[in-house]
């Protein structure tokens, strides 16, 4: 089996590329940054330079492949030019789909996000839950539009499907797309963390190794045109931070504060970003999400794909052990 993989230099893409290679499969990895080559050092991985806006590079890398894993995305809370989200996440997806059509790819897996479904109410969201709230940011909007582009092609016979990871954490290269890893590193360095008093807000936390396997299972068993949530256990913000504290430093502090200081700070950060181009530490939409539940149900992936969820406490322990070693000088 030979796969073309976009976003191979990113947090999730790099782990997926290595897993496929370790399984004896050939991977054509599309990357932009030459420095990322060392993170993809494996005889079964062939690196191609370019990005999802470069149609020629896409076609060259995809040639001779059976499957496409389109993982690449601009996965940030902010960009100096908001149009970047739509160029990369929507136009880029259209480009990769176009090349896959021309080359007769047998299966196309689009990596989206549970963010496109939105916040949950009394029950965890599943793949069929209609979105009831407005979108929080350009990332969510652009990923939703990318899904629509794929499904339009599927309606015309294209062999595509969608996987939707939740909040990813676990061993891997440093990346802005893993907030949980950054929280753990911050707690390791400072010995304390600040969280909102509304610590009962629920999120779904997916272990990266499970999500990587979920992508491979989606290729092998996924139904064309379907969506599959790839996540983990639903935990409150308080439970997340307690697990991190217990694993990193039981004597550390978790300081709970009202939401309004975070809101004011986010507005100030937004002003600095817009005025001086400084990337904000926290954004108003992120503060908004701290008040919204984001519980998800992975049972469709479990029953149809054989997806397996690593217990939350075990996954956190593995992650802390990895990050402890990685942060050593």
N, C-alpha and C positions, 0 to 999 in steps of 0.2 A: 504494500500500500504506500502511495506517495501523496503527501499532503502539502498544499500551499497555505502558509500561515502569515497573516498580517499582524502587526503589533508584536512581533517576536522579541523585541527588546524591552517590552513592558513587563510589569509585575506578573500578570496572569499569562501573557503570551510566552514569556521565557520558560515558565514552568511547564506549560503545555508542550512547547517544542522539545524540551528535554525528555519529558515523559514519553512522547511518541518515539523519539530517537532511541531511548533506552529499551523500548518495546521492539526494537528492530526495524522500525519503519523509517522511510526516507522523508525528510522535511525540507521544503524550500521555504526559507525564512526571509520575509521582507523586513528590512530595518532601515532607519534613516541615519542613525548615529554610528559611525565606524568604531567608536569605543566599545560598542555593545557586542562586538564580535567575540570578545573573550568570554562573555557570559553564555555563549552558544557553542562552545568548543566541544564538538562531538563529531565523529566521522560520518554519522548519518544525517547531519545537518549541513545543507548548502545555503550560504548566505547570499542574498540579493539586495543591492542597495537601491533605495527609492522610497516613495511613500504612496499613500492611497490616492493622491492627486496626480500621480505620474502613470498614465495609462500604459506607456511603453514598458516601464519597469514591472508593472503588474502582470502584463501579458508574458514578459520574458520569464518571470519567476513562476508563473502558473503553468507554463507549458510542460506537458507530460504528466501532470498531476491528476489524481482521481477525485480528491476532496479539497474543499476550501474551508478553512477556519478563519472567518473574518473577525478578528479580535481587536484590531486597531481602533482606537477612538481617542478623542480629546476628552479625557475623564478628569476634569477639574471643576472646582467651584467657581472659578473666575478666569476670564481671559481679557487682556487689554482691548482686544477687538472681539466683540461677541459673535461676529460673523464667522470667526474661526470654527466655532462649534458646528455650524451648518456646512461649511466647506469640508471639514474633515469627516464629520459623522454622517452627513447626508450625501453630499456630492461624492465623497470617498466611497461610500457604500454602493452608490450607483455605478461607479467606475469598476469596482471589483465584481459586481453582479454582471456588468456588461462583458467583461473578459471571460467570466465563467460560462456565460451563454455561448460565446464564440468558440470556446475550447471544449465544450461538451462535458463539463464537470458533472460527475455522478451525484454528488451531494454537497450542499452548501450550508454551513452552520454559521449563523450570525449571532455574535455575542452582544446581547442587549443589556438590560438592567431592570431589576424590580422597580426602580425609580419611575419607569414608564407607567406602572400600574397605580402608583401613588400610595398615600397613607391608608391605613386600615381603620376599620371601625370596631365593632364588637367581636367580630370573628377574623381570623387571619385571611388575608387575600389569597386567592388562587389565580390561575391563568385566565379564568373567565370573569373575574371581578371587574365590573365597569369602574372607570375612574370617576370619582365623585367630586374631586377638588381640582382647583387650577394647578398648573405646573409650577414648580418652585423655581426653576432656573432654565437657562438655555441648554444645558446639558440634557436634562430630561426631555425637553421639547425636541431637540435634535435626534435623540435616540428613538423617540416615538415615531418621528418622521422616517427614520431609517428602517424601522420595522415595517412601516406602511409601504415603503419602496420595495422591500423584499416580498411582502405578501401580494403586491400587484403583479410581480413577476411569477410568483407561485400560481396565481390564478390563471396564468397563461402557460402553465406546464413546467415551470422552473423547479428543480428539486431542492428547495430551500426549507429550512426550519430555523427556529429561534430558541436560544437558551438565555435565561435571565438570572444571572447571579445576584445575590443579595450583598450585604456588606462583607467584603472579603478580608480575611486575615490569615496569617500563617507564614511559614518560612518563604523567603524569596528576596529578590533585589529590592532596594529602597525605592519607594514610589509614592506619589501623592494620592494614589488611588486606594491605599490601605490606611484609613484613618485609625483603625484599631492598633495596627503596628506602631503608628506614630504615638498613640496614647501610651502604649507600653514603654516605648523608648523614653518618653517624657517622664513617666513615673520612675523609671530606672535612674534617670539622671537627677531628678529633683526631689524624689521621695514624697511627693504630694501631687494631688490633682484637684482641679476646681470643676465642679459640675453644677447644673441647675438644681434647685430644690425639687423640681418636677422630675424626680429620678425614677418614677414608676412608668415613664414612657417606654414602650416596647420597641425593640428592633430585632431583625433577624440577622444572625451572624454566621456566614458560611466559611468553612475551613477550605483553604486554597487547594489542598490535595483532593478533597471531595469534588470541588468544582472542576478541576482539571479532568478527573475521571468522568464527571458528568458530561463534559464535552465529547469525550471519546465514546461514551455510551450513546450519546445523541446521534453521533455519526453511525454507529453500528445498529442501533435499534429505534432511533427516532422516526416518527411519522412525518412525511412531507407536509408542510403547512402548519404544523403544530408548534406550540410554545411550551417550554418546560422551565419552571422555576428551579434553580439550583442554589440552595441555601443551606441553613443549618437550624439550630434551635432558636426559638424566640426567647429573648431575655430582656429584662428591664435594664435601663441605664445603670441603675444602682447595682444590679447583679453583675453586670459587665465589669464595673470598676472594683467591686469587692473581689471578684475572681482575679483581676489583675493585681490588686493589692496583696492578696493572699499568696500569689505566685512570685511576686517581686520583692515586696517588703511589708511584712505584716505590721510593722510599726509605723508605716507611712500614714499620711493623712489624706482623707477625702473631704474636701471643704465644699459644702453645699451653699450656694448663694442664690438670691432671687434672680429672675430672668432679666430684669430691667438693666442691670449693669452690662450684661452681655449684649443686650440690644443696643445700648448706647455705644458700646465699643465697636460693634459691627457697623453702625452707621458712620462712625469716625474712620474705621478701616476702609469703608466704601469710598468716603470722601478722598482719602489719601490715594486710593487706587485710581480713581477717576482724575484726580488733579495731577498726581506725580507718577502714576504707573506702578506703584508699589503693590505687590500681590498681597491681598488682605489675609490676615490670620483667621478671621472669621467673617462671614457675610450675613446680611439680614435674612437671606433665605435659609441659611444653615440654622440660625436661631429659631426661625419659624418651624423647621423640621424637628427641633428639640422639644416641641410641644405636640408633635403628631406621632401616633403609633404607626409602626411599619412592620407588622407581623405578617408572616407569609407561610403558606402551606406547600410543602414540597412533595406531597403524596402522589401526585401525578408522575413526577420523575421517578419516585421510588417504585411505583407499581408498574409503569410502562418501560422504564429503562433499566431498572435494577440499581438505581442510585442509592448510595449508602451515606449516612451522616455520622461523622465522627462525634462522639459525645463532647459537648461544649467544654467541660472542665479538662478533658484530655487534650483537646485541640489547643486550648489556652496554654496548658503546661508545655506542649511541644513548641509553641510559638515563643514563649518566654525563654525556653532553653536555647532556641536558635538565636534569638535576638541578643541574649546575654553573651553568647560566643561572638556574634558579629560585631558587637559594640566594644569588645575588648581592644585596647590599643595594640 
